[in-house]
Amino acid sequence: MTISNQTYKVYSFTKHGEVYAILEKVFSEFSIKYYLIGANARDVQLYKSGIAPIRLTADIDFAVMINEFESYDQIQNKLVENGFTRSSERYRLFYRKTNTILDLLPYGNIEKANMVSFSDGKMDLSALGFKEIGKHIELVSIEEEGYTLPTTPLEGLFILKLTAWNERRYRMKDIEDIAFLLKHGWDFYEEEAYQHHQDLFDSESFEILHASARIFGRKMQPILKESETLFSSITSIILHISQPKDRISEPELTFSKILERQLNETQEIIKAIHDGIHDQIH
């Protein structure tokens, strides 16, 4: 991929190189597994394909694999020693030098029923999908800056965004992000489609949005099969969105607007994700 320096700078993740360097040093010191999630992970994936981002953010979200809260506290203490400041939120830190908001979202042995409960009792965080996606981390080289970011793969972003929307249905930006990724699915997967999904071209009704949606579903399979709970949750969400309803809801309208398709076409495209999840692949 060739991308100009000016174009490169429009991605949110490029503003925080100094923060990444500190995190890599601290996480390595504590032998912590971590990976980028959220909007900056989305932008890293867009960067890989040369697609302009849809919005900027000052937030950086990392999933961090933690065995006990003592380790989590030690990591935060070390980050404070390296210039970060704490916030009122247990999981959030600030790095004033680059105006970075850092969220460290824990998962691992400190989870109970896919939830992390902090000792002060003020907040519970969902960790659904973090452990499973953590087994499929993608290392993305940022050539312009000379560093590598452990990042959520595209199919993992789909899963986390669906989960986030299901837990906080007033946040339509999760649906907007899913629709945006789906709209550009062929940009992500065209080469892979010709190499590994040639059966999709056999259909007389072949259409690239349907095909890329189905590839998304197929690529989600290995992650979803790690957990029956996650598999059931994601497939139920997709079916709910894709099924015809007496009254049109906001998610369907958002998908239709971003995909630039009629509602019934949009529902078929989303259903193709579900079909892909259940395809027999080798």
VENBEL-V882522 format. One record per residue. PHI is phi in degrees with one decimal (999 if undefined). BURIAL is b if it has 24 or more other C-alpha atoms within 12 Angstrom, else e. D_FIRST is the distance of its C-alpha to the first C-alpha in Angstrom with 2 decimals. Layout:
phi;burial;d_first
PHI;BURIAL;D_FIRST
PHI;BURIAL;D_FIRST
//
This chain:
phi;burial;d_first
999;e;0.00
-111.1;e;3.79
-142.9;e;6.43
-71.2;e;10.07
-62.0;e;12.50
-63.3;e;14.68
-64.7;e;12.36
-55.8;b;11.46
-71.8;b;15.25
-79.1;b;16.05
-83.7;b;15.29
-57.7;b;18.58
-65.4;b;17.62
-73.6;b;16.81
-83.5;b;20.55
-125.6;b;21.82
-57.0;b;20.55
-63.7;e;24.20
-65.4;b;25.19
-59.2;b;22.69
-63.2;e;24.12
-65.9;b;27.63
-61.3;b;26.95
-60.2;b;25.48
-64.6;e;28.59
-69.8;b;31.03
-63.3;b;29.68
-65.7;e;29.61
-60.3;e;33.17
-99.6;b;34.32
53.8;e;32.26
-97.6;b;30.85
-83.1;b;28.16
-149.9;b;26.00
-157.9;b;22.86
-75.6;b;21.32
-128.4;b;22.53
74.5;b;23.06
-63.5;b;21.21
-72.0;b;19.01
-65.1;b;17.94
-58.0;b;17.16
-66.2;b;15.05
-62.1;b;13.09
-67.2;b;12.35
-66.0;b;11.53
-57.7;b;9.16
-57.4;b;7.22
-101.4;b;7.17
69.4;e;7.14
-100.7;b;10.89
-65.9;b;13.50
-70.8;b;16.07
-92.9;e;19.58
-164.2;e;21.60
-100.7;e;21.74
-147.4;b;23.89
-92.2;b;25.59
-86.9;b;26.11
-121.5;b;24.44
-114.6;b;25.63
-124.0;b;25.72
-85.1;b;27.55
-125.1;b;29.66
-83.3;b;31.69
-126.6;b;35.23
-89.8;e;38.43
-153.8;e;40.89
-65.7;b;41.21
-59.3;e;42.48
-65.5;b;39.08
-61.0;b;37.44
-65.7;e;39.96
-64.0;e;39.42
-63.8;b;35.67
-64.4;b;36.35
-60.8;e;39.06
-66.3;b;36.78
-66.4;b;34.17
-62.1;e;37.05
-62.1;e;37.98
-99.4;e;34.48
108.1;e;34.79
-82.6;b;34.29
-123.5;b;37.09
-81.2;b;38.33
-129.5;e;38.75
-72.1;e;41.27
-85.6;e;38.83
-59.7;b;39.12
-98.7;b;35.42
-112.7;b;34.15
-132.1;b;33.74
-120.5;b;32.86
-124.6;b;31.22
-64.0;e;32.69
-57.6;e;30.89
-115.4;e;27.59
53.4;e;29.34
-99.4;b;27.74
-100.0;b;29.42
-111.9;b;28.88
-108.0;b;30.01
-106.2;b;30.62
-100.6;b;31.39
-79.8;b;33.33
-150.8;b;33.62
115.4;b;35.19
-67.7;e;38.85
-83.3;b;39.80
-76.3;b;39.13
-136.7;e;42.01
53.6;e;41.40
65.0;b;37.75
-126.9;e;38.99
-114.2;b;39.12
-110.9;b;42.32
-76.4;b;42.77
-64.6;e;46.20
-75.8;e;47.20
73.3;e;47.13
-87.2;e;45.48
-154.6;e;42.21
-116.5;e;40.78
-116.2;b;37.07
-74.6;b;35.64
-119.1;b;33.59
-60.3;b;33.24
94.9;b;30.12
-62.0;b;29.12
-64.1;b;30.63
-67.9;b;29.21
-67.9;b;25.62
-59.7;b;26.10
-86.3;b;26.34
-131.0;b;22.84
-62.1;b;20.86
-108.7;b;17.13
-91.2;e;16.03
-110.4;b;12.73
-83.3;e;11.67
-97.6;b;11.31
-61.8;e;10.24
-64.8;e;11.71
-109.7;e;14.93
76.8;e;15.25
-132.4;e;16.38
-121.1;e;15.85
-113.2;b;17.03
-71.8;b;19.01
-133.6;b;18.13
-61.4;b;19.64
-68.5;b;17.79
-52.8;b;17.40
-65.8;b;20.71
-69.2;b;22.30
-60.3;b;21.49
-55.4;b;23.21
-64.4;b;26.17
-66.8;b;26.55
-67.7;b;26.32
-63.4;b;28.89
-64.1;b;31.09
-61.8;b;30.95
-64.6;b;31.90
-63.4;b;34.67
-85.1;e;36.10
-138.5;e;35.86
-69.7;e;36.09
-80.8;e;36.55
-92.0;e;32.91
-74.3;b;31.25
-66.9;b;27.95
-66.4;b;27.28
-65.3;b;27.80
-60.7;b;25.67
-65.6;b;22.71
-61.4;b;23.34
-63.2;b;23.66
-64.8;b;20.45
-62.7;b;18.49
-65.1;b;20.55
-59.2;b;19.92
-100.3;b;16.15
-55.8;b;16.87
-69.3;b;15.84
-62.2;b;12.31
-75.6;b;12.25
-118.9;b;14.40
-56.9;b;14.49
-61.5;e;13.41
-64.9;e;15.68
-60.0;b;18.37
-69.3;e;18.80
-86.8;e;18.96
-126.4;e;21.11
-132.6;b;22.63
-64.5;e;24.06
-61.5;e;27.33
-68.3;b;25.99
-80.4;e;25.87
-76.2;e;29.59
-71.9;e;30.77
-65.7;e;32.37
-100.1;e;31.21
-53.9;e;27.49
-151.3;e;25.43
-65.7;b;21.78
-67.2;b;22.66
-63.6;b;25.35
-64.8;b;23.26
-68.4;b;20.39
-62.9;b;23.20
-67.4;b;24.83
-65.3;b;21.76
-52.6;b;21.60
-61.0;b;25.26
-62.5;b;24.90
-73.6;b;22.32
-74.4;b;24.73
-50.5;b;27.51
-58.5;b;27.15
-71.8;b;27.20
-64.4;b;30.03
-72.3;e;32.09
-72.0;e;32.37
-150.1;e;34.80
-63.3;e;37.29
-62.3;e;37.51
-66.0;b;33.81
-57.9;b;33.74
-63.3;e;36.78
-63.2;b;35.58
-67.3;b;32.19
-65.0;b;33.65
-66.2;e;36.52
-63.0;b;34.34
-62.8;b;32.30
-62.3;b;35.56
-60.3;e;37.13
-70.3;b;34.46
-83.3;b;34.31
-77.5;b;38.09
-60.0;e;40.05
-133.4;e;42.24
-66.0;e;45.31
-127.7;e;43.70
-69.4;e;40.09
-104.1;e;38.53
-62.1;e;35.92
-57.2;b;33.08
-62.7;b;33.45
-64.2;b;33.59
-64.6;b;30.44
-58.2;b;28.53
-61.6;b;30.02
-65.4;e;29.18
-72.7;b;25.49
-78.5;b;25.03
58.4;e;27.25
-133.3;e;29.51
-66.4;e;33.22
-59.3;b;34.48
-65.2;e;35.44
-66.4;b;32.05
-60.6;b;30.38
-63.1;b;32.75
-67.7;b;31.95
-65.0;b;28.20
-66.6;b;28.98
-61.7;b;31.46
-62.4;b;28.79
-62.6;b;27.26
-60.0;b;30.75
-61.4;b;31.06
-63.1;b;27.86
-61.2;b;29.22
-98.6;b;32.34
-64.7;e;30.88
-85.2;e;31.86
-121.0;e;28.74
-122.5;e;28.70
//
